[in-house]
Amino acid sequence: MTELVLVANAGDSTVSTFRVDPDGPALQRIAVSEVGQGCGTFVIDAERDLVYAAAKGDPPGIDVFALERSSGRLEHLSRTDVESSMTYLALAHGGTLLVGASYGGGSAQVFGVDGDGHVEEPTAAVSWPNAHCVAVAGDGRHVYVVSLGGDVVAQYALSPAGVLSPLAPPTAAAPEGSGPRHLVLDADESHAYVMTEFSGEVLTYARDGSGDLVLTGQVPAYAQDRGLSRSELGADPIEGHLIWGADLHLAREGRVLLASERCESTLASLPVADDGSVGEPVSFIDTVTQPRGFTVLAGGELAVVTGEQDTDVALVSVGADGVLTEIGRYDTGAGANWARSITV
């Protein structure tokens, strides 16, 4: 049993498929498939070998592809136009619903998915400024919408019919001006972790049985010795040498949290305690340029990092103590900004 890693190359409008060689460890690119214009996010339905990929353009859309596991190729099946391009996609209720966040559209939407995997018309839509991420929990019962512009995580119940109902309270606050961006849940879904774009912090939220999130901690996850200043909406992070937090994922069976920062192009490693709290970073590594997205492989010991201004992806080892070591770099294409893996 091995893994495939899919990487979206927005600049080329392609997806590269890599096979993971665990003995190396190393990556081998086995396929390059054309996808929709500027594809910057996708989600994999491993049960049906389907890939749902967002596309920009006029009009923007969501394309559905069949994944051929042996070759790694994507075969186009269908396309559904949407009002505004999606920044993040997640599946819910056994793949019968697709949830998306649109940064430019300032909204999150729920779409039905039919038996063939075709994306249907929206069943629900909610407005949140600069919605950047959607996360699904509780076997699809709960959906979280991360609003970068609103400094909140909106909380909803999601029915099998695709109806969104606000929880009580309807939002969990983030620190003012922090710019919450991406959210991940731990294995038992008792904690959620959010990466902020403007303050470069990991926020920790406790999650109870009702789905409610309560902020319990925050810790910097950027290289504080490199002269970075706090950013704000509309600022140019490169010109101003500003914090530009991006993605985060759990590794090492949830004992390590990884976070990327794009201005200085670093990947950080932070320890996660038994009570779910997050400690100060224990390791930083320079990585591919502008690491917008990355994924952690199934064993939790390796990460594949993509760079918006790079043509390579980096394969990084995550030590038991959280120490990060780059193993190698592999050609992928222009504008690589998203990665996900599937066990085959």
N, C-alpha and C positions, 0 to 999 in steps of 0.2 A: 504494500500500500504506500502511495506517495501523494504528493500534493501538486496542484497546478496553481500558479499565481497569475491573475489577470491584471494588467496595468493599462489604464486609459491614458493615451497620448493625445491631449487636446489639440496640440499644434498640428498634428498629422491627421486628426480624426480617425485614429486607429486604436485597437486594443492589441497589445502584445500578450501572448500566453507563454509562460515559462514553466518548465518542469523542474521540480526541486529534486536535486540529487542529495539524499541525506548523508551519503558517505563522504562527500566533499568537505563540508556541505558546499553546494554550488547551485547556480541557476543555469538552465539551458533554455534558450528561446526556441520554441518549436513552431510558433505560428504568429502571423500578424494579420488581423482581420480589419476590414474597413467598417467603420461605424458612423453614426450621425455626426454632423458638423460640431466641432468643439466639445466632444463628449468629455464631461468632467466628473461624472458620478455614475455608478451602476450598482446593482444588487443582484446576487446570484440565488436562484431557487435550486438548491442542490437536489431536491427530491425529483424535480422534473427536468433538470439540466437546462434551465432557461436563464438567460441574462436579460435584465431590464436596464437599458442604458439611456440616460438623458442626452438630448441633443439641443444645441442652440440653433440659430438660423431663423428664417422667416417662412412659415411659423416654426416655433420650437416644438419639440415632440419627445415622445418616449418610444424607443425602438425595442422590439423583442427579438432575441436571438436564441437559437438552439446551440448549445455547447456540445461539440463532439469531443468526448473526453480523450480518446486515443490520439487524435491529431491536434487538439487544442483549438481548432477552428470554430468560428462563430458563423452560423448560417442565419441570414435575416428571415424573420417570419412575418412580422407585421409592424405597423407604426400607428401611433395615436397622437394627433396634434394636441398641444396644450396651450393655455393662454400665456404662460411665461415659463422660461426654462427652469428646470429643476436643479437645485444645488445638492440635494441629498435625497436618497430613496431607501425605503425599508419595506419589507414584506410583513404581513400580519395574517392571523387566522388561517394558517396552513397554506399561504400563498394565494388565497382568494381575494385579498385586498393588497393594494400597493399604496403606500403613504409617501408623500413627497413634500419637501420644503423648497420654496422659491425665494431666493435672496432678493433678486430684482423685482419680483412680483409682490414681495411683502406678504406672503401667504403660505399656508400649508393646505394640502388637499388629500383626499382619500379617493382612490379609484377602485372600481370593481375589476376583477380579473376572471375571465371565463375559463372553462375547462381546457381550452387549447392554449391558454396563457395570454390571450389577447387582452390588452388594457382597454377597459370600457370608460364611459363618461364618469365624471366625478360624482361621488355620493355625498360628499361633505367638503366644505371649504371654510377656513378661518383666516383672519387677517392678523399678521404680526409683523412689525417693521423689521426688515432685513432678516427674515427667518432663514436660519442657516443649517439646521439639522432637525431630523425627526428620529426618535428612538422608540421602539416598541417593547413593552414589558408585560408580565403577567399573562403569558400565552396569548398575547394580542389584545388583552383587555384594556391596557393603558397605552396612551401615546403621549410623548413629550415633544414639544416644539420649542426649540431654542431660538430665542429672538435676540440677535446681536444688537439691533438698534433699540430694543426696549429694555435691555438688561433684565430679562426674566426668562424663566422656563415655564411655558404654559402647559397645564396638566389636563388631560382628557381621558374619559372612558371611551372605548371604541367597541361598538357592537359588531356582531358578525355581518350585519347588513350594511356596515360602513358608516354608521351614524356616530358623530363626535358629541360628547356631552361633557361640559366642564366639571372638573372635580371641585371639591370644597376644601381649601381655597382653590381658585382657578389658576393661580400662578405661584411659583417659588421665585423669590427675588435673588438677583445676583448683585454684587457691589456696583454702585453707580459708576457708569463710565467704563466698566471692565470689558464689555463687549463679549458676552458668552457666545461660544461658537460651536463646539462639538461636545456631545455627551455620550458616555458609555456606562453600562451597568456591570456590576460584578456578577459572579456566577449565580449567587442565590438572590440577586436583585434586591439586596438589603441596602445597597449604597449606589449612588450615581456620582460620576465624576465628570466635571465640565472643564474644558480648556477655554480660557478667555483670550481674545485676540489683542486687546489694547493693553491689558495689564500683564499678560503672559503668565497667568496663574492657573493652578489646578484648584477648582472648587470641589469640596466634598459635601454631598447631601446624604442624609439618612432617609431611607424610604420605608414606609410602613405598609401594612397590608392593604390599606385603602388606596395606595399609590401615591400618597402625598409626599413631597420632597421637602426636607428641612435642611437649610444650610448649616453645616457644623464645622467647617474649616476651610482655609485657603492658604496656599503656599506657592511662592514663585517657582516657575519651571523654565526660566530662561537664564542664559549666562549673564549673571549680574556684574561680572568683571569686564564687560566689553563696551561699557559706556552707552548702553541703550536707554532711551527715555520712553516714558509712557506715551502711547498713541491715542488717537481719537478718530471718530468717524469722519471720513473724507480726507484724512491726512495721507501723505505719501511716505510710507515707512522707509523706503530706501533713501530718498532724498533727505529725510530728517533723521535717519539712523534711529528709528523707533521700534519698539517692541511689536512683533508681528506673529503672535501665537497662532497655531494652526490645528494640528490633530493630536489625538491621544488614544492609547489602547493599553489594555492590561496584558501582562506577560507573566511567565513563571507561575502559572496557576493562581494568578491574581495577587501575587506577593510583590510585584513590581509594576509600576505605571510608567509608560513611556510617553513623552510629549515632544512635539516638534515646534521650532521657532524659525521663521523664514528670513528675517533680516540678517542674522548672523549664521543662518543655515546650520543649526545644531539640533541634535536629538538628545533629550535629557532622560535620565532614569531616576525614579523616585520610589522609595520603599513604601509598601502598604502594610500596616500593622494588622494584627488579628482582629482588632475592633473596627477595621475599615478606614482608620485615619491615615493620612498621607504625610510622610516626613520630607525633610529637605532633600534636594537632589544629591545622589551619591556619585553620579557619573554624567559627563557630557562628552559628546563626540561630534566633530565636524563631519557634515554629511553632504549629500547632493544639494545643489543650489536651489534655494527656496523650497524646502520640503513641505509641500502642502498636505500630502496624504501619505499614509503608510499602513501596513497590515502586519499583524503578528501571526506566524504560522502555528499550526495545530499543537505542536509540542510546547509552545510558549518560550522556546529558547532562541528563536530566530525572528528577525523582522526584515521586511522588504520596504525600503523607503524610496519615494518618488520625489523628483524635483521639478518645479515649474520651469526653471531656467536651465535645465540639464537634459542631456540625451541619454543618461545612464540611470539605472536604479542601483541602490546600494543594498547589499546583504549584510546584516549586522547581527552579531552574536550577543545574547543577553545572558550574562553570567548569573549564577545562583546568588551572588552578592550584589547584583545589579550593575556590575561593570560592563560597559559596552565596548565591543571590538568590531571594527569593520573587517569583513572577510573578503569582499570583492565587489566590483562594479561590473554591470552588464548593460550593453546597449539596448535601448528600448524604442526611442523615437523622441519627437519634439513635444515639449510641454507636458511631460508626464506629471499627473497630479492626483491619481487615485489608484488604489490597489486593493484587491480582495483575493482570498484563496479558497480552494475547494479540495477536499480529500477525495482521491480517486482510487 
